[in-house]
Amino acid sequence: MKSLAGTMLLELAPAQVPEVAKALPGWRYAAERKTTRVPERKPLERSKSRGALAAAAKG
C-alpha cells in the first residue's frame, strides 16, 4: 500500500474490492488491470553450439 497526498494505491484481488470500499467510505476508487505475458523459457541454442565448438577445437 502506498499513500501520497490523499491518493492511495492498493494491490488487491478482485474479490477484496468490496471489502476495502466499505472500509474507506467517501473515497473514490478506480480499478486498473495490468497484466504481463511471460514468454516460455526455451533452452538456449547457442549453449549447444558453444559445446560443439569447444569439442571441435580440442579434436
N, C-alpha and C positions, 0 to 999 in steps of 0.2 A: 504494500500500500504506500503510495506517495501522496503528499499533500503540499499544495503551494497556492497561496493567496486565494483561498476559497475553492480551489479545484482539488479533487481527489481522484486518483487513478487506482482502480481496483481490478485485480485479475481474478475472475470468478468463473465457476462452471455455470452454464445457463440455468440450472436448477436453483442456484443460490440467489439469483437476481431478485425475486420477490421478497425474500427474507431481508436482504440488505435494503431494499426500497422501503420496507416497513420500519427498519431501524433508523432510517435517515429521513424523517418526514420533512417536507418542504424543500428537499434537494431535488434538482432536476438531473436526469441522467440520460446518457446515450450509450447504446451498446455498439461496440466495434468488434468486428471479427477479422482477425488476421490469421492466415494460415500460410504455411510454407511447405512446399513439397521437397522432400529429401530424396535425392536420386539414389537408385540402387547402387550398392557398392559392388564394383566389379574388380577382379584381380587385375593388377597392372600388367599389361603385356610386355612392357619394357623390362620388367624384372626377369622374365623368361629369356629375353634376348641378351640381357647382360650376362646371364649364366652361360648361354651358348657362346658368347664372345669370349668369356673368360676361359671356357673349355678349349676353344679353338686356339687361343693364344698360348695355352700350356702345351697343346699337342703338336 
